[in-house]
Amino acid sequence: MKGGVDLGGTKIQAVIVGDDHEVLGAARHPTPLKGGPADIAAAMAEAMGAAAEQAGAPPSDLDGVGVGSPGAVDSRAGTVSQARNLAGWEGTYPLGARLAKSLGTRVLVDNDVRVAVRAEYLLGAGKGFDSILGAFWGTGVGGGIILNGEPWFGRGAAGEIGHMVIKDGGARCGCGRRGCVEAYAGRGAMEAKARRLVKRGHKTKLFELMKRANRPRLTSGVWAKALDGGDAMAEELMLRAVEALAAGIASAVNLLDV
């Protein structure tokens, strides 16, 4: 049996699979919004423990655990840096070593989108193509590249499509620059924009729906309900996000010719 953990800005998804990729156990926990990397690592270990319990085996019995994390990941060292969409994660943290100690088994860490693109290339939408560009939209916006059958890492952060600048002097991004795709299309940036609009007197049901769903942030489900209900602000911000994503992805496709 093997374990997998997807670390996101709002949720931690853990899963246990058998040799035939059948899901034997799963757990989803909220990502801590306070504290720092150590608190998040503890929550990840707890989620994996819950999934392992459902599978009927302790985490130490697993052959290993694969982790997909946002930020700049050194997979050889098992460290994660600059995961700015996570609480207090500014420097470099040895996530792999901490989880291996907590779980009692080996742990491999890589960038979340990079491993997702690899999976799509081998098993999903990218199967059969020599080169692909993957873009994933969540709390932030990430991407991954495979060229001629091999992952392209660059100096370690290749594929960060969310930080392509699409508007000179545009909206401030969490990375510090202005005009990045993520500054318009990341769910974190969309929520921040919605809060600013509410303070200026604009109306929306987004935050009412968030409270009803007992969510600390505007999750994908909250946005979906607002859009289904015809919420004008949600529609405006979603269109703004889609336009930013389209500009970034089209530019990347033209550059790579994939």
N, C-alpha and C positions, 0 to 999 in steps of 0.2 A: 504494500500500500504506500501511496505517496500523498503528500499534502500540498496545498496551494493556498496562498493568501494574496488577495488583491487589496492594496491599501489605497483608499480614495479620500477625497477631502471631506466627505460626509459619512462614509461607511467603510467598514472592514468586512470583506467577504472571505470566508475560509471554507475549504472543501477538502474532502478525502476521496481519492479515487483508487480503484483496483487496477490490476494489470491490463484489463480490457477497457479502461477509462470510464467504467461504470461508477457513478457517484454513490459512495457509501455513507457519507455524512457531510453535513453542511451547516454553517452558522453565519449569521450576519449581525454585527455589532456596530454601534455608532462610533465614528472616529472622535476621540476626545478633542474638544474645542478649546481646552485650556491645558496649561502645563507645558510639555515639550516632548522631544523625541523619546525619552524614557517612558513617559506616560503612554504614548502611542504604541511603543513596543510591548508594553505590558498588556494593553488592550488587544493587540494582535495575538499574543500568546494565549490570552483568555479565549479568543474566538476560535483559535486552532484547537485548543483543549476541548471546547464544546463540540466542535465538529468530530474530533477523534472519539469523544465519548459516544456520540451518536453512531459512529462506525464500530464501536465495541472494542476499541484498542487505545492504549495510552499513546500520546505523541512520540514517546521514546521508541515505540515499536515501528514507526514509519521508516521507510527507506531513506526519506529525506523530505524537505519542504522547499518549494519554490516560492519566491516572493516577488511580486511586481509592485514597485514603489515609484511615486512621482519624484521628480528632482534629478540631479546629476548623480548617477550611480556608477561606482567603481565595482564591477561585479567580481573582480579578482580579490579585492580587499573586503568586499561585503559592506561598503560604506555608502551612505546617502548624504548628499550635500544640497543645500539651497532648495529644499522642498518648501517653497514659500507659501503654498496653499495649505500647509499644515501648521498647527499651532506651535509657535516658538522654534521652528526648525530653520535656523539661519546658517549654522555652521555645518560641520561634518560629524556624522554619528555612525558608530559601528553596528548597524542594525543586524547584520548577519550574525555576528558573534554574540550579541545579546539574545537574539532569538534561539540560537543553537544552545546556549546555556540554559534558557528557560524551558525549552522543549525536549532537550536531551537527544537531539538528532541533528544531522548536518542540514545546513540551510544555505541555499543559493539565492542571491538577490540580484535583480536587474531592473532596469527602468520599466515601468508598467506598460507603457505603450509599445516599447520595443518588443517585449515578450508577446504582447497581444498581436502585433503585426506579424511576428514570426509564426504564431499559431494560425493566423488567417492564411499565411503563405503555404503552410504545410497541410492544413486540414480544412480551411474554410474558403472564403470568397476569393483569395489570391491563388488558390491551388491551380496549377497549370500555367502560371505566368512566370517568366524569368525575372521580371523586375516589377516591384509594386511600391506605391506610396500609401501609407495608412495614416488617417487622421482620426483622432478620438476626442470627443467633446464631452467634458464633464465640468468639475469645479474649475479646472483649467482647460487648456487645449494642447494636446500633445500629438506627436507624429512619429513615424518610424519609416525607414527606407530599406528596401532590399534591392540590390543591383546585381543583375546576372547571377542570381541564386545565393548571394552572400549579403549578410547584414552590413550596412554602411554605418560606421560609428563616428567617422571623422576623428576629432580629438577627444571624443567621448560623449558629445551632446548633439550629434547629428540628428536631424529630423524634428527639431523643436519648432514645428510650424506655428505654434502659438505665439512665438516671439519674432515672427516675421513682421516687419513694419509695413503697414498698408496705408498709413496716413501720416504725413510729415507734421510733427507738432500736435498729434492727436491726443486721445484720452490717455491718462497716466496708467501704466501697467504696474502690476505688483513687482516686476523685475526692476523697476526704476525708470525704464525708458517710456517714451510716448508713442502712441499709434500702433502698438502691437495688436495682432489678431485677438489675443486673449483679453486685452483691455476692453473689447467689445463683445466677445463671444464666450468667454469663460463664465460659468454660472456664478462664481464669486463676484466678478466684475458686474454682471447683470444685476445681482442682488444689491450691490453697493449703489448702482445707478438708480434702481427702484427706490431705495431708501432716501436718496437725495431728492428724487422727484416728489415723494410723499411729504417730505419736510417743506417743500415749496408749495404744497397744497393740492397736488395732483391726486386723483382718486384711483384706487385699485383694491381688488379683493385678495391679492397675493398673500399678504401677511395674515389676513383673517383665515385663509385656507391653510396657511402654515401652522397657525395655532390649533386649528381644528384637527389637523393631522398629527399634532404633538411633535412637530419637527423643529429643531433649533435653527434651521436654515431653509432657504428656498430650494428644495430638492427637485429632481426631474418630475416626480409625481405631482408636486404642487404646481409647477409651471404647466403641466399637462391639463390639470383641472381648471386652471385659470383660462387657458386657451380654449378649452371645451366650452367654458361659460362665456366666451366672447369678451374677456377683460381687455379693454383698450390698451392699457399700459403694457400688459404682457405681450400683446400682439405687436406693439411698436418695438419693444425691446428684443423680441424674437426676430423680427425682420432685420433689425440692426445687426444682430448676431449672425444671421444667415448671410447677409451681405458681406460681412467681414470674413467669415469662413470661406465664402465663395472666392473672394479676391485673393486670399492667402493660398488656397488650394490650387486655383488656376495658375497663379504665378509659379508655384512649386512644380506643377505638372509641366509648364512651359520650360522651366529650367532643366528638369531631369529628362523630359521626353519619355515619360512612362505611361 
